[in-house]
Amino acid sequence: MKRFNMIDEEFICENCGKKVPPLEYSARDHCPFCLYSKHVDINPGDRENDCKGLMEPIGIEKYKDTYKIIYKCTKCRRTHKNIAARDDDYNKIIEISKM
């Protein structure tokens, strides 16, 4: 079972350079502007992954009443999924869903 360490902090996106605010209702795990993430966790919020590569959004899948963003690490090539946040750029989600 995955352990969850709640870390919700602002950061500068390494892909688009924008300042990303905390999510405030859950842990922020990707940029809401370009949807990129960073490969930092083994279990949510643990920051124990040595890879530290950028996670490129490569697809979208329906999940309950929202969506999951499918990522592929640009460094180690592993895939991972994150739930879309309420403030994500839905035009980007639509764009990625057409890939």
N, C-alpha and C positions, 0 to 999 in steps of 0.2 A: 504494500500500500504506500502511495506517495505521501510524504510529509509536506506540509505547507507552511512556509515561513513568510508571514505577511510583511513585504517590503513595498511600500508605495511612496516613491520619492521622485522628484523631478530629475531630469537628465537632458543632456544635449544629444540629439539623434546623430549617430556617426554616419548615417547615410545622407540625410537632407540638411543637417546642421541646425534644425529648429529646436527651440527650447520646449521640452515636453513637460507639462504640469503633472502633479500627482493625480491619480484617477479618483480618489476619495471614497469609492464604494468597494473597491477591491484593489489588488496589487497591479500596478501598471507594468505590463510586460512587452509592450511594443509602442512604436511611434504612431499616433493617431493621424498624422499627416501623410506619411509615405508608407506606413504599415510595416516597415522593417523592424526587426527585433535583434537581439544580440544573444549569442549562445553562451550564457553565463551560468545557468543552473543545471544541476543533475535532477534534484527534486525542487519543486517550485519555491523560489526565494532563497535557496541555500548558497548561491554564488560560488559553488564548488567546481564548476566545469572549467578545465584549463584551456579549452578551445578558444573562447572569446571571439569567434568569427561572427560576421554579420549574417543574420538569418533573412534570406530573401523571400518575400511572399510569392508563392508560385501557384496557389489555387485557393478556392473557397469551397466549403461544404456546409450544407444546412445542418444546424444543430438545435434541436428543440425549437424555441421561438426566436433564435438568432442564428449566427453563423460562426464557423471556425475558420481561421486563416491557416492555411497549410504553408509551412516554411521549409526551406532547404538551406542548410548552412553553406555559405560560400567558401568556407575553409575546409571543414571535414566532410561535407556533403550529407550529413544526417538530416532526416526530416523530423518535424515536430509540428504540433497543432496548438494554437491558442484561440480562446474565445474572443470574438470581436468585442470591442468596448463600445459603449453608447456614443462616445464622441469621435469614433473613427470616421474618416472621410469615406462616405458610402459611394462616392463616385469612383474612388480607388478600388473599393470592394467589387463594384460592378466591372471595372476594367480588368481586375485580376480574374474574376469569374469567367471571362471570355478567353482566357489564355489556354 
